[in-house]
Amino acid sequence: MSVLEALALPVLVLTPLVVAVWLLVADRVGTPPRPGTSRGIAVGAAVLVAAAAVVVVWRRPEVDLLWVDSLGVRLDLGVDGLSAPFVLLTGLMALVATLVPYHHPLTDARLGEPGRHEPTVALPVVGADLPRPRAIATYYACLLVVVGGSLLTFLTRDAVVFFVAFELVLVPMWVLIARHGDATSRADRDGAALRFLLFTATGSMLMLIGILALWGATGTTDLARWAELAGGSLGHGTQVTVTVILLLGLGIKVPVWPLHTWLPWVHATAPTAGSVLLAAVLLKMGAYGMIRLVAAPLPDGLTTVAPVLAGLAVTGILWAGLACLVEQDLKRLIAWASIGHLGFVVLAIATGSETGLQAAIYGNMAHGLISALLFVLVGSLKHQWGGADLGSPRAALREVSPRFGFALVLGMAAAMGLPGLAGFWGEWGALYAAWDPGPGRTVWWFRGFAVAAALGAVLAAAYAVRVLREVWAGDRRSPAIRDVRGVELGVLFVLGVGIVALGVYPVALLDLTAPAAEALVTTLGVGR
């Protein structure tokens, strides 16, 4: 292995964290970098992260260092077929989040209504740039910490490091929402940020309890060792109890219905880059945790609770679809759609089959690309419109901004799960896996879930048509907005290409994940 390949893994993990610390120190202690300089530094770090992610997935280097000797905790880092797609997705989203233009948070004053907690100012021209806050370097630092913590979560093979990395992203995301969020008052931003922190902290506490229980039963925090033992050191009742605790904690992170209530408000409030990382990366950490911390080490427990987990997932699919039919805020609507799409991911995990595991990973990747494209697009539109209310009269995108319009049509078509686009394979795979679930599952129950989830796909088509009718169709030409261009156009183009590529050629991702999924299912003794 060359020196470059050996350094790829440390560079991948340390670059976003070290650059973030430098930006924070410069912003708070020294002379704050100029906004353009801060962004350039962050983009440079993201480029390095994306390149290192490709090398790490391609060459598979490993790092194994003793961290806490008395506890047996190791910095054991590496990738396999299950984690590699998540690492690549995080590297891409690091670029997207840092390249997306920073928008000054909207206030009531900007919308022409004096805010409850914001000083009244002259109404600026919609879409005009407002003065950037002094903490712009902190904004980019928070984005990079979220990226670094997410990468460490996907790379680690130690449960304690997994938990630490999982927690690392919470405070910077809270800062992004509270300090830079798009809400009409400071109270709304603070409320959304507090809800995010309380819900996710509760999930973390439950996850920690489950990890400690497994640690005590196995005497190790090695995730690979946990998968080999497959819960053999725990009785059936203990497995079920620990499984429920872990699924509750991780279910908040995904989120699974009815633990989802924090997500629409947070997405509607978070800045565009924050929404991109939250939807495309952070939510994936919960689903990935279900595979690593539940499916692998607790197969009997997962088999027992699988019908309940699948039922909650399908309820979330239907609930989110109905909510999207009446939701008036476009950004909240995309957030509700995310809950529905991730319901297919959780349903696939609950099936306990190799097809289900692959469908879950594929669905995560597809949703990451689709949600990122839609949030970039909607975030830009929101700041040009001065809001995201679907009831307000708007110029039809197909008339005044055809590039925006094409991106919206592509994103909503992919969200429908149309063949030829990325969303199709994840949803179809989940339905197929539910129709033919793994051993220990009641076939007719899961076939009923498959039928109900298919109805959810019909609801997705209905709300996608509603959005296109309200935003894209029509003949209104005022108030005019500028079409997407420059960096934003490049970002939407790359995401669009990824959506089409995954839809047209799914074999690349399926081949990458198949060996690891097969090995995991075989180890658990539930292979088909």
N, C-alpha and C positions, 0 to 999 in steps of 0.2 A: 504494500500500500504506500502510495507516494505521500510526501509531507503535506501536499495540498489536501488530499483526501483525509488524512489524519486530523488536520486542523478544521475540517468542514463542520464537524459536530460542535466543538467549542465555539467556533465563530457563529454558528446558527443560534445557539442559546445565549451567548454573552453579548453579541452585538446590540440587540435592541435594549437590553438591560443597562449596559454601560453607557450607551448614548443617551438613554433616558435620564440616568443619574446626572450626566454632564449637563443636559439641558435644564434639569431642575435646579442644580447648583448655580448655574449661570443666571437663571431667571430670578432666583431668590436671594443670592448672596452677591454675585458680581453684576456686571452690566448686562441686562437682558439682551439676547441676540435680537436683531431686527426680525420682523415677521417673515420676510423672504428668506433670511438666513436660516431661521429655525426650521422652516419647511424644507429647504434644500438639504439640511443635515438629516432630517427625518426620512426624506425620500432616499437619500444616499444609503442610510442604514437599511431601509426596506429593500432596496435593490440587492444589497449584500446578503440579506436574509433570504430573499427569494432564490438567489443563485446557490447559496449554501444548502437550501432545502432540496434543490434538484440533485446536488452532488451527494447529499446524505442518503436520499432515497435510491439513487443509482448505485452507489458504491457500498452502502450499508456499514459505515464505520461504527465502532462501539467505544464507550467510555465506561469504566467501572472503577470507582474510587470509594474507599471507606469514608463515610461522613461522620456518623455517630457510633463509635466503636461499642460503647456500653449497651446500646440498643440494637446493634446490628443493622443500622440503616445505611444504605449505600447509594451513591450517585451512579446508578447503573442506567446508562442511557443507550438507546438504539432504536431501530425501526424494524417492523415486520410488515406483512401484508395488510394487517389491520390498521396500523398506525400511519403507514406511508401516505395514504390519500389525505389524511387529516393534516399531516405536515405540509404537503404540497399546497393544500387549500389555504392554510394559515400563511404560508409564504406569499401566495398571490394576494390575499386580503390585506397583508401588510402594505403592499404596493398600492392597492386600491384606497385604503384608508388614508394614507399619507398624501396621495395625489389628489384626492377630492378637495376642491377649494373650501377654505374655512369661511363660514358665514357667521356674521354677528347674530347672537340669539335674537329671535323675534320677541317683541314686547307688545303690550296693549297699545302703547303709544305709537308703535310703528304701524299698527293696524287701524289707527285713527280713533282708538278708544283709550282714555287715560287708564293706566294700569293701577291695580290696587296697591302695589308695592313699588312700582317703577315710576320715576319722575316723568312728567309729561314733556315731550320734546316735539319739535316740528316734524310733521310727517314727511319722511323722505320719499323719493321716487321709488316705486316698487322695483326691486331688482338691483338698486344701487348699492354699492359697497359702503358699509358703515365703518367707523374707526374700530380697529381691532383692539381688544383689551391687552393690557400689559402682560397678561399671563399666557400669551400665545405659545411661548416655549414650553410652559407647563402642559398645555393642551397636547402638543406633539409628544412630549415625554410620556404622558398618560397613555396615548395610543401605543407607543413602543413597549411600555410595561405590560399592557394587555397582550400584545403579540408575544413577548418573551415568556410570560407566564403560561400562555396557551401552548406554545411550542414545548415547554418543559413538561406540561401535563401529558402531551401525546408521546413524548420521547422516553419518559421515565419508566422503569420496570420495577420500581419500589413503591409500595402503597403509601408510605409516609411522605415521600417526596411528591407523589401524585397529589396528596391532600394539600401540602404546602404550596405547590404550583397552582392548584385550583384556587386557593385563597388569594394568591398574589394578584389576581386580576380584579378583585372586588373593589378595593379602594380607588384605583385609578378610574374604573368605570363609573363609580359614584361621583368622582370629581367631574368627569366629562358631562354627566347628566346635570348635576347641580350647578356647575359653573358655566357650561357652554350649551346647555340644552335649549331646545326650541319650545318654550312655553310662553303663554301670554302674561305671566307674572312670575316673580321670583318664588312666590309661595307654591306655584304649580311645579316649578323645577325642583324645589326642595322636597316637596311631597313625593314626586316620582322617584327622586334619588333615595329618599328614606325608605320607600316601599321596596325598591330594588335591594337595598342593603339588608333590610329586615328579613325579607323572604329568602334571599340567598344565604344569609348567615344562619337561618334556621335549617336550611338544607345542608349546609356545611356541618352543623352540629350533629345532625342525624347521620351523615356520611361518616364522620369521625367515630361515632359510637360503633357503627358497623365495622369499620376498619380495625378498631381496637378489639372487637369481639373475634374477628378472624385472626388477628395477631396473637391473641391469647390462646386460641385453639390450635394454631399451627406452629407457634414459636418463631415465625419469620414474617417479614414484610415483603418478601420476593413474590411478585405477581405471577411469575412463571411457575414457582413452586406451588402457589395456591391453585393454579390451573391443574397441575399434576395431581395434587391431593384430591381435587374435585369434591371437597366437603367431607372427605372420609373421616376426619377427626371430629366431626360434629354430628350429633344425633339429628333425626329428621325434624323434630320440633324446633331445635335450636337453629337449624338451617332455615326453616320457614320464618322464624322470628327475625333473624339477621337479614334475610332477603327483604322482608317487609320494611325494616328500618332503612336499609340502603336504597330501596326503590322509592321510599318517601323522600329521602334526601335528594336523590338524583332526579326524581320526578319533578321537584320544584325547579331544578336547573334546566330541564328540557324545554318547556314545562309540559306536564301531563295534566289533563283535566281531572279534578277541579282545582289543581294547584297552579293554574295558569293566570290568575287574575292580575298579577303584577305586570305581565308582559305588554299588553296593549298600551297602557299608560306610559310605561318606560320608553317604548319605541316611539310613541308620539312626541315625547319630550326630548329624547336623546338627539345630539347633533348627528348629521348625516354619517360621518365616519364612525361615530359611536354605534349607530344602528347597524351599519355594515358589519362591524366586528361582533356585535352582540348576536345578530342573526346568523352570520356565516361561520362564526368560530365558537363563541362562548356557549351557545345552545348545543353545539356539537359535543362539547366536553361532557355534558350530561348523558347524552346517548352513548358516547364512547365509554363513560364510566359504567353504564349498565352492562356493557359487554365485558369489560375488564374486571369489575368488582362483583358482578352478580352472575352473569351467564357462565363465566369460566369457573370460579371457585365454588359456586352454590347451585349446581344443576338441579338437584332434587327440590330445593327451595323454589327455584324459578318455575319448575314444572308444576308445583302445587299452586302457585299464585298466578300462573300464566293466564288462566281464563279471566281473572279479575283485571289484570294488567291490560289484556287485549280489549276487554270491555270498556275500560276507561279511555284507552286510546281511540277506539271507534266513537265513543261519546264525544271526545274532543274534536274528532274530524267533523261530525255532524253539527256540533255546537258552533264551531268556528265557521262552517259554511253558512249556517243560518245568520250568524252575526254579521258576516260580510254582506249579506243581502240587504241589511238595514243600516250599516255603519255609514256615517256621513263624513267622517274625517278620513281622507285618503291614506294617510300614513298609518293610522290605527287599523284601517282595513287590511293593509299589507301585513301588519302584525298579527291580526286574527288569521290571515291566510297561513302564516308561518306555523301557528298552533295546529292547524289542520294538516299541513304537510308533515310536521314532525309526529303527528298521530300515526301516519303510515309507517314511520321509522320504528316507533315503539311497538306497533302491531307486529312488524316483521321480527323484532327481537323476541317477542313473546312466543312466536311459533316454535322456536328452539331447533330450527333446521339450518342446514348449510345455505339453502336458498334464502331463508329469512335473514341470516347474518349478512350475506352479500347484498340483499335488497336494502337492508338497513344502512350499510355503508354507502351504497349507491345513492339512496335517497338523501343522505346527509350531504354528499358532494353536490348533487343536483340542486338541493334547496340552498346550499351556500352560494352557488353562482346566481340562481334566480333571484333570491332575496337581495343579494348585493346589487344586482342590476336595478331592481325595482326601487330600492332605497336610495341609490344614487340619483336615479331619475326623479323620484318623488321629492327628494330633498331639494334638488335644484328647482323644480317647479314650485314648491312651497315658498321658496324665498323670492321667486319672481312674482308669484301671485299675491304674496303677503299672507298666505294661509292655505289650508288644505281642505276646506269645506267643499264637498261635492255639490252642495245646494247653491253655491254662488255661481252666477253666470260667467263662463270662461270662453275664450276663443278656442275653437276646435283645433287640436294639435295638428290634424292632417291638413289644415288650411294655413296655419301660421308658422308651424315648426315641424316639418315633415320628419326630420331626423329624430326628434323627441318622439313623435308619433310612431315611427317604425320600432323604436326601442320598446315603447310601451306595448305595442301589439305583440312583439316577440316575447317579452316578459310574461304577459298575461296568457299567451298561448302555451308557454312552457308551464306556467302555474296550473293550467287546465290539465296538464298531463297528456298533451297531444303527441301522437307518434312522430318520431323524427327529432324530438327535443328532449333535453335531459330529464325532465320531470316524468316522462312516460315510464322509463325503465324502473325507477325506484318504486313508483306506485303499483305498476303491474307486477313487479316482483313480490311486493308485500301481499298483494291479493292472491297471487299464485301460492305463496308460502302458507297463507292462512287457509287456503282451500285444501292443502295437503301438509298439515303441520307435523312437527317432530313427534317421536314416541312420548307417551304419557299425556298427550293432549286429547281432549274429546273432539273428534273430528267434526261432528255436527255443530257443536258450539262454534268452532272456528270457521266453519263454512257460513254460518249465520253472520259472524263478524265480517267475513269477506263480502257478503252481499250488502251489509250496512255500509261498509267502507266504500264500496262501489257507488252507493247512493251519494256519499260524500263527494266523490269525484264529479257527479252530476251537478251538485251544488256549486262546486268550484267553477264549472263551466258557466253556470248562471251568474255568479258574481263577477266573473271575468268579463262577460258580455255587458253587465251593468256598468262596470268601470269604463270600458271602451265606448259605450254609448254616451256616458256623461262627459268624458274627457277627450276622447279622440274624434268621435263622429260629430256631425253637424256642419253648419256653414257660417257660424259666427267668426268674425275676424277681429274682434276687439273684446277686451283690451289685449293688444298685441304683446307678445313676449319674444325675446330673442331665442333663436334655435340653439341647440347644444353645439359646442365647438371646442376646439383646443384640447386641453387635457381631459376634460369631461367626456368629450367625444371619443378619445382614445380609450378611456376606461370602459365606457359602454361597449365599444367595439370588441375589446378583448373579452369581456364577460359574455357578450353575445356569441362570439366565436366558440367559447368554451361550452355554452349551452347547446349549440348546434353540434359541436364535435362529440360531446357525450351522448347526444341523442342519436346521431348517425352511426357512431362507431363505439358501442358500449363495451366491446370485447377488451379493449385496452385496460379499462378499470377492473373488469371482471377477472381477467387473467392475473392482474396484480394482487387481488384479494383472495382468489380461489384457494391457493395452497394453505394460507393461514387459516381461512375459515374452515376448510376441511380438517386441518389438524386440530383445531379447537373443538369442533363438533365430535371428532373421533375420540379425542381425549376425554370428553365429557361422557362418552358412551351413549350419545344420542344421534349418531350418524345414520343417515337413511341408506 
